[in-house]
């Protein structure tokens, strides 16, 4: 269920320039998809920025949790962040502070949120909620953050820790209570709090229970997310039995395939991108180890990179044969990611 106030909040941040950017993105994408010729707007209307690669948990399908990065790791600086926002804030509608890692481990994270909020951008983040102590909860509400996605992948500690290895369900619930308490104390409608429940086989029996917990706490929304599995072809103990909560289908020979067809187009290449903590622009969130770097914000402007030859070539390759791009082979774009 979509929260009405959250929709109103999104609409309140619209400007003519942002609406016009959205219009250009939609039109250019549809034209490119139909014609096979790449045209694109000067900037996207949505971006994801990585506050850090560090994480306190060890989730089994996450490069950050597995400590398996081959790219550099570190923390986003205020200098890099403000440079990005200052260049594109007039066109930018949506900013999520998340790619890999736990955002609250970056001590400047909430300062960045406040800076972006001051520019009228709708801001969001995703957290495991282990650092939402009373002080951080207050600062989060005061920062102007619009949406807070809290990962809660189990309703008992035994189930929760099967995926969120090293995590504490009690800390998640306490952190949630702190946020909701400070929203009330400060008479703030934001952030809109969402419980995100990643459905995997060990927790698939707790869907009703998480809704119940959310209602008891006063959480505004619960979303069930299907899981991306890296080594899925021969099955995985994480793939749920409930078909609608799986991105993969089981074949007659007991192997698995992605449900969606790998079509030669991709909406994400037109409307968004990901920026790593050290200023590298990559095409999307499936490039977790940054193998497809389109440009470096340490040496070039955002708009120069977005309109650069490497980016244009990459978009053309998608329209020609997406299946030849390694990153795209396990892409579930077009598959149901959020299920109810």
Order of alpha helices (4+ residues) and beta strands (2+ residues): alpha-alpha-beta-alpha-alpha-beta-alpha-beta-alpha-beta-alpha-alpha-beta-alpha-beta-beta-beta-alpha-beta-beta-beta-alpha-alpha-beta
